[in-house]
């Protein structure tokens, strides 16, 4: 089975990488910036979401759970992005000449 790696970017830099297929118990991570603004990211087997945020519109919270790489969760005010990457996508599976 292909693995799904959730990559959490804060201020454009990788803050956390999580193999969602390896998660056995759900847990939360809190990301806070220098101004005290925050996002709570909920991690569970096969999916990830933002469940709480200090941003004014809470669009990131309303995006719900993501399970694939189709659309990242983005919190523009807090500069946080949650992107799922297929771990096999960057691997070469054949070479032809």
Buried (B, 14 or more C-beta within 10 A) or exposed (E): EEEBBBBBBBEEEEBBEBEBEEBEEEEEBEBEBEEEBBBBBBBBEEBBBBEBBBBEEBBBBEBEEBEEBEEBBBBEBBBBBBBBBEEEEEEEEEEEE
